[in-house]
Amino acid sequence: MMRLLSTTIVLFAMATLSMAGENIKATLHADQGKEKINKEIYGQFAEHLGSCIYGGLWVGENSPIPNIKGYRKDVFEALKALQVPVLRWPGGCFADDYHWMDGIGPKEQRPSLRNNNWGGTIEDNSFGTHEFLNLCEMLGCEPYISGNVGSGTVKEMAQWVEYMTSDGDTPMARLRRQNGRDKAWHVKYFGIGNEAWGCGGNMTPEYYSNEYRKFNTYLRDQPGNRLYRIASGASDYDYKWTEVLMEKIGRQMQAVSLHYYTCAGWDGSKGSAIQFDTDQYYWALAKCLEIEEVIQKHKAIMDKADPKNSIGLLVDEWGTWWDEEPGTIAGHLYQQNALRDAFVASLSLNVFHRHTDRVKMANIAQVVNVLQSMILTDQQGTGHMVLTPTYHVFQMYTPFQDATYLPIDIHSETIKVSKAYFKEKADDKTGTRTLPLLSASAARTADGNIVVALTNVSLDKSQVIDIVLEGFTARQVSGRILTSGNVADYNDFQHPDKVVPAEFKDAKLKKGVLTVKLPAKSLVVLTLNN
C-alpha cells in the first residue's frame, strides 16, 4: 500500500498558472497538423530474459497451456488486440551473446544456451529465427532484429540476413528451405549491435563506429528487401556518443537508437513497483519526463549533422525499472505494474508524439513478464494471464498510430521534485525537476476524427479543462478513463480487473469548446467526431 505523506521534504508547490477555482484553459490547433505520429512509436521489445520468451510468448506445441503453434494463445490474442506495429528481438544484452544458427533446424537437435546476462538460465533454443519471424507475420507487425556485434562475426551476421531475406538460390536460402520455410521473410529493421558502450562490447564511440562500418558493408540488401540500418546509440545523457556516430557513420545508417529508463540508479535498491510513498511517486513521473530534454539534446546534435532529417532517432528501450518482486528468480527482472507505471507510459508517449519529426520508433521494455510489461503470466504453470495498467494505456492510445499530430496548448500547475531522491544523481542533491500535473496530446486520425489524451497525475486535485477547438467542429464526444482508488493499485491473478478502463461521461461540447472534468490520478482518451 502506498503511504501518502502529510508533509514532504523534497517536494514544494510552484505558483499555479490559473487562479484556484478557475477552469484550466487549453487550445487545440486542429488546423496546424503537419507531422505523422509514427505507429512504430508503439513498438514492443521481447528479449530472452526471464520468462519473456519461455512461458510468456512461447510455451511449445506440446504444452498443456492453450497455444497456437507453440505461442501462448491468450498472450497472442492480447497482443493482436494491441495492434503491435513492430517487435524487437532477441535483445537487449542477450543479442550480443546470441548465435542465430543455434536456434534453427529441428528443435531436438538445437544446442542449449546459458543466458550469461540474465540469471544464468539454461535455454533450449526452441524459440529462434523461424519462431520469431513467424510470430511477427501472425501478429501483422514488422520484425526488428538486433544483430550480434559484441561476440559475433561479420560472416555470421551477413549469413543471418541472407537466411532471412534471400529468395534466390543462395546457400543460406537453401538452408532456410531445408528447415521448412520456402519464402523469404520481409525484415526491414536491423540493429547492428546493442548497447555497444556496455554489454555489447564496452566500446568507445570511435571504435564502435569502425565496427559498424565493417559489419554494415557485408549486410546485403536482397531483391524485395531493403534493410533499415540502426546503429547502437547512446544511453540517456551520453551526447558525445551521438556526436561521434553522426560524424563517423551518419551517411551509412538510417537511424540511431537511444535508451532511457525511469530508474533510480544502477547500484542498490531501485524501489518497489507497488510499495512507494508520495515522494517516490512524483519522483518517478518527473524522472520519466526528463526524457524530453534528453531527446531534445540528441535531436540538436542530429539536426546539426543531418539538417534534412533523414536519420531517425529510435528510443528502442524505455520504461520503468524497479526492484524484482520478492520471491521471483534473481536476474529475471519480473516486476509488478501499477497505475503509476501507466502514467509513466502516457507521459512518455505524449513526449514521443511531440518529437515525431525525429523519433521514428520506440520500444517499451518489455512485452511480457519483464520490467514495464504489457502482460504478466503465472510463473507456477497454471496458465493464468493478466493485462497490466500499461497494456491498457497502449490499447487506449491505438488511435494515435499513424495519426497526424496536432498542437495543444494547456496551462498546468507544476511542482518541483528533487533529483536527489533514491540517491539518484547524488552529486546534485540540491537539483530539482519541474513536474507539470497535467499532460495532453492530440491528433487527427485518418477518418478525420480527433483523438485527445489527457492525464492528471495529481494525487488529490481534480481539474476542469476548457479546450477551445480551433479549425474543427466537433458534434460528438466519447471516451474512456483509466484510474483507480490508489496509484499503487495493480492487477494480479486474483484481481485481474483492479485497474481497467471504463466509459468516461464527463466531457461536454458547447459552442466550439470541449469541457472535461478530469479526476485526480486519471488518464482519459477522447474521440471527437465531426
Protein Blocks (a to p, Z undefined) as FASTA:
>chain_A
ZZddfbdfkbccdddfbdehiacdddddfklcfbdcdfklmpccdddehjlmnoplpnbj
kbcbdceehiafklmmmmmmnopabdcdfedjklmmccfklmgcjfklpccdddfknooi
acehlacfklmmmmmmmnopacdddddfklmcfklmmmmmmmmmmcbdcfklmmmmmnop
abacddfbdcedehkllmnnopafklmmmmmmmmmmmmccdehiacdddddddehjlmkl
mmmmmmmmmmmccbdcddddddfbjehjebjfkbccfklmmmmmmmmmmmmmmmmmmmmm
mmmmmmnopaccddfbgcddddddehiaehklpacddfklmmmmmmmmmmmmmmmmmmmb
dcdddfbopajafbdcdfklnopacddfklmmmmmmmmmgopacdddddddddddddfkg
ghiakllmmbccdddfbdcdddddfkopacdddddfbfkbccddddddehiacfbdcddd
dddfbfkbccdfklmmlpccdddfkbcceehiacddddehiaddddddZZ
